[in-house]
């Protein structure tokens, strides 16, 4: 998944159309959470681009829903695809 970040057209296109300062997902702090959706194992990617991440970011999920540049997406390891991109605070 990490190797695919720089080539993930889906993520780059969605970031470019959001209010985020960069469309390169490698420039974001990233958190990963395993999820199961309809019996399928996926990885939820939580990203944020603050200059200084919250102190707890390596131990606790960052969930700041007042906007900014916090984004999320799902990754399917079997299909090797990203989907369900979303930006916190967007309408």
BABALO-305796 format. One line per field, with one value per atom (N, C-alpha, C): x, y, z; residue in three letters. Coordinates in Angstrom, 3 decimals. Last residue first. Example, Ala and Ser with C-alpha at 12.3 -4.5 7.8 and 13.67 -1.06 7.14 Angstrom:
2
xx: [12.850/13.670/12.900/13.190/12.300/13.200]
yy: [-2.250/-1.060/0.030/-5.690/-4.500/-3.300]
zz: [7.080/7.140/7.870/7.800/7.800/7.800]
type: [SER/SER/SER/ALA/ALA/ALA]
This chain:
91
xx: [-18.977/-20.449/-20.884/-16.178/-16.766/-18.272/-15.118/-15.596/-16.199/-12.784/-13.520/-13.910/-13.244/-12.546/-13.387/-12.777/-13.595/-12.728/-12.916/-12.196/-13.170/-13.596/-14.349/-13.554/-10.482/-11.864/-12.386/-7.725/-8.229/-9.648/-6.616/-7.274/-7.705/-5.958/-4.902/-5.445/-7.664/-7.806/-6.695/-6.656/-6.812/-6.871/-6.642/-5.378/-5.496/-8.227/-8.531/-7.246/-8.560/-7.677/-8.049/-10.390/-10.248/-9.300/-9.608/-9.948/-9.828/-9.624/-9.619/-9.985/-8.124/-8.819/-8.755/-7.804/-7.836/-8.705/-7.285/-6.902/-6.744/-10.124/-8.684/-8.356/-12.871/-12.295/-10.805/-13.571/-13.920/-13.267/-13.020/-14.065/-14.419/-10.503/-10.764/-11.756/-9.123/-10.461/-10.871/-6.557/-6.838/-8.185/-6.224/-6.746/-7.067/-3.185/-4.621/-5.068/-0.476/-1.129/-2.644/0.543/1.063/0.385/-0.682/-1.043/-0.531/-0.402/-0.875/-1.070/0.296/1.255/0.865/-0.669/-0.975/0.001/2.002/0.852/0.560/2.702/3.056/1.859/1.426/2.884/3.432/-1.120/-0.636/0.887/-2.424/-1.250/-0.787/-3.528/-3.640/-2.329/-5.493/-4.350/-4.602/-6.227/-6.543/-5.321/-7.402/-6.241/-6.729/-8.432/-8.838/-7.580/-8.342/-7.526/-8.047/-10.398/-9.898/-9.021/-11.926/-10.909/-10.314/-15.375/-14.132/-13.159/-17.816/-16.963/-15.623/-18.718/-19.422/-18.535/-15.663/-16.890/-17.521/-13.459/-14.137/-15.451/-10.269/-11.727/-12.263/-7.359/-7.998/-9.491/-5.976/-6.854/-7.462/-3.287/-3.955/-4.768/-2.319/-2.670/-3.456/0.090/-0.888/-1.071/0.773/0.917/-0.192/1.566/0.640/1.102/2.961/3.300/2.399/1.913/3.097/3.490/-0.126/-0.478/0.720/-0.094/0.771/0.511/-1.397/-2.110/-1.257/-1.660/-0.861/-1.657/-3.551/-2.447/-1.586/-7.069/-5.772/-4.637/-9.627/-8.945/-7.558/-9.766/-10.162/-9.420/-8.728/-10.031/-10.559/-6.402/-6.286/-7.600/-7.432/-6.727/-6.631/-8.459/-9.357/-8.703/-6.091/-7.187/-8.124/-4.627/-4.108/-5.216/-6.289/-6.015/-5.551/-6.253/-7.515/-7.293/-3.564/-4.256/-5.552/-1.050/-2.496/-3.222/1.646/1.058/-0.465/2.304/2.811/2.191/1.047/0.615/1.061/2.152/1.126/0.708/3.797/4.410/3.420/1.875/2.760/3.396/0.813/0.000/0.862]
yy: [19.494/19.374/18.232/18.648/19.007/18.774/17.754/19.130/19.526/15.556/15.981/17.444/14.063/15.144/15.546/10.838/11.835/12.847/8.107/9.277/10.250/5.448/6.163/7.300/3.724/4.151/4.959/2.098/3.028/3.415/-1.269/-0.039/0.777/-4.016/-3.000/-1.663/-6.045/-5.363/-4.343/-6.738/-7.744/-7.101/-4.376/-5.048/-6.092/-1.475/-2.895/-3.614/1.290/0.571/-0.896/4.321/2.890/2.311/7.505/6.650/5.206/10.933/9.498/8.767/13.954/13.163/11.693/17.137/15.760/14.972/19.950/19.041/17.628/21.741/21.611/20.661/20.528/20.964/20.789/19.498/20.886/21.409/16.926/17.106/18.556/15.099/16.524/16.917/12.600/12.790/14.229/10.379/11.813/11.963/7.705/8.144/9.633/7.403/7.635/8.160/7.174/6.265/6.346/9.111/7.765/6.720/11.485/10.931/9.519/13.018/11.634/10.916/15.582/14.779/13.299/16.354/16.284/15.324/17.493/16.643/16.703/20.422/19.649/18.788/21.065/21.179/20.406/18.769/19.842/19.880/16.922/17.622/18.777/13.534/14.931/15.633/10.581/11.451/12.855/7.277/8.590/9.470/4.561/5.453/6.817/1.336/2.741/3.582/-1.553/-0.684/0.738/-4.534/-3.319/-2.567/-7.574/-6.895/-5.744/-8.134/-7.882/-7.092/-8.285/-9.467/-9.300/-5.629/-6.704/-7.943/-4.657/-4.116/-5.208/-4.202/-5.246/-4.649/-2.568/-2.604/-3.778/-1.288/-2.410/-2.390/1.826/1.056/-0.071/4.108/2.990/2.213/7.454/6.434/5.354/9.819/8.790/7.852/13.073/12.098/11.089/13.679/13.711/12.745/13.334/14.496/14.650/11.296/10.981/12.132/12.350/11.727/11.370/15.329/14.159/13.518/17.673/16.494/15.233/20.102/19.308/18.096/21.435/22.190/21.412/20.839/20.428/21.136/21.134/22.345/22.041/19.011/19.394/20.677/18.206/18.862/19.227/16.917/18.113/18.891/14.679/15.698/17.002/13.286/13.752/14.823/12.787/13.543/14.097/11.235/12.518/13.382/8.938/9.822/11.194/7.955/8.211/9.187/7.501/8.569/8.948/6.576/6.453/7.640/6.579/6.319/6.285/6.933/7.917/7.759/4.638/6.007/7.013/2.156/2.620/4.069/1.679/1.855/2.432/1.278/2.450/2.733/-1.179/0.000/1.250]
zz: [3.095/3.075/2.195/5.162/3.880/3.925/7.526/7.502/6.169/6.048/7.246/7.108/2.968/3.669/4.869/1.470/2.133/2.853/-0.759/-0.282/0.361/-1.613/-0.570/0.062/-2.387/-2.652/-1.482/-4.010/-3.014/-3.393/-4.611/-5.023/-3.817/-4.638/-4.675/-5.175/-4.212/-5.497/-5.724/-1.636/-2.688/-4.070/-0.095/-0.403/-1.507/-0.505/-0.632/-1.019/1.535/0.626/0.672/1.901/2.142/1.108/3.384/2.246/2.694/4.503/4.727/3.452/5.766/4.747/5.110/6.845/7.317/6.358/6.817/5.722/6.256/7.936/7.805/6.677/9.794/8.524/8.522/12.207/11.939/10.665/13.157/12.141/11.867/13.764/13.897/12.815/14.956/14.415/14.658/15.073/14.972/14.285/17.270/15.988/16.026/19.067/19.102/17.738/18.732/19.676/19.664/17.138/16.937/17.828/18.045/16.728/16.481/20.346/20.485/19.153/19.537/20.295/20.295/16.177/17.607/18.292/13.954/14.295/15.789/12.452/13.638/14.004/10.119/10.187/11.378/9.040/9.911/9.912/7.425/6.904/7.782/7.614/8.013/7.709/7.041/6.737/7.242/7.437/7.982/7.742/5.816/5.881/6.341/6.498/6.491/6.674/4.672/5.524/5.375/4.810/4.175/5.163/4.244/5.040/4.238/4.001/3.270/4.148/5.238/5.251/4.550/5.003/4.295/4.163/6.082/5.497/4.632/8.623/7.850/7.391/8.994/9.106/8.294/10.489/9.803/10.049/9.971/10.839/10.004/9.998/9.349/10.379/9.323/10.308/9.578/8.224/7.936/9.121/7.155/8.232/8.006/3.714/4.844/5.928/1.432/2.253/3.469/-0.047/0.757/1.675/-1.631/-0.346/0.524/-3.156/-3.000/-1.644/-3.380/-3.878/-3.791/-0.782/-1.708/-2.170/0.815/0.220/-0.771/0.319/0.852/0.120/-0.519/-0.055/0.501/-3.456/-2.099/-1.731/-5.812/-5.861/-4.476/-5.072/-5.903/-5.949/-3.774/-2.987/-3.769/-6.002/-4.941/-4.077/-7.455/-8.057/-7.000/-5.580/-6.069/-6.659/-5.299/-4.158/-4.627/-7.985/-7.279/-6.119/-8.483/-9.209/-8.505/-6.775/-6.598/-7.227/-6.646/-7.957/-7.919/-4.029/-4.984/-6.362/-2.860/-2.543/-3.598/-3.311/-4.246/-4.006/-1.180/-2.496/-3.498/0.830/0.884/-0.476/0.000/0.000/0.000]
type: [UNK/UNK/UNK/UNK/UNK/UNK/UNK/UNK/UNK/UNK/UNK/UNK/UNK/UNK/UNK/UNK/UNK/UNK/UNK/UNK/UNK/UNK/UNK/UNK/UNK/UNK/UNK/UNK/UNK/UNK/UNK/UNK/UNK/UNK/UNK/UNK/UNK/UNK/UNK/UNK/UNK/UNK/UNK/UNK/UNK/UNK/UNK/UNK/UNK/UNK/UNK/UNK/UNK/UNK/UNK/UNK/UNK/UNK/UNK/UNK/UNK/UNK/UNK/UNK/UNK/UNK/UNK/UNK/UNK/UNK/UNK/UNK/UNK/UNK/UNK/UNK/UNK/UNK/UNK/UNK/UNK/UNK/UNK/UNK/UNK/UNK/UNK/UNK/UNK/UNK/UNK/UNK/UNK/UNK/UNK/UNK/UNK/UNK/UNK/UNK/UNK/UNK/UNK/UNK/UNK/UNK/UNK/UNK/UNK/UNK/UNK/UNK/UNK/UNK/UNK/UNK/UNK/UNK/UNK/UNK/UNK/UNK/UNK/UNK/UNK/UNK/UNK/UNK/UNK/UNK/UNK/UNK/UNK/UNK/UNK/UNK/UNK/UNK/UNK/UNK/UNK/UNK/UNK/UNK/UNK/UNK/UNK/UNK/UNK/UNK/UNK/UNK/UNK/UNK/UNK/UNK/UNK/UNK/UNK/UNK/UNK/UNK/UNK/UNK/UNK/UNK/UNK/UNK/UNK/UNK/UNK/UNK/UNK/UNK/UNK/UNK/UNK/UNK/UNK/UNK/UNK/UNK/UNK/UNK/UNK/UNK/UNK/UNK/UNK/UNK/UNK/UNK/UNK/UNK/UNK/UNK/UNK/UNK/UNK/UNK/UNK/UNK/UNK/UNK/UNK/UNK/UNK/UNK/UNK/UNK/UNK/UNK/UNK/UNK/UNK/UNK/UNK/UNK/UNK/UNK/UNK/UNK/UNK/UNK/UNK/UNK/UNK/UNK/UNK/UNK/UNK/UNK/UNK/UNK/UNK/UNK/UNK/UNK/UNK/UNK/UNK/UNK/UNK/UNK/UNK/UNK/UNK/UNK/UNK/UNK/UNK/UNK/UNK/UNK/UNK/UNK/UNK/UNK/UNK/UNK/UNK/UNK/UNK/UNK/UNK/UNK/UNK/UNK/UNK/UNK/UNK/UNK/UNK]
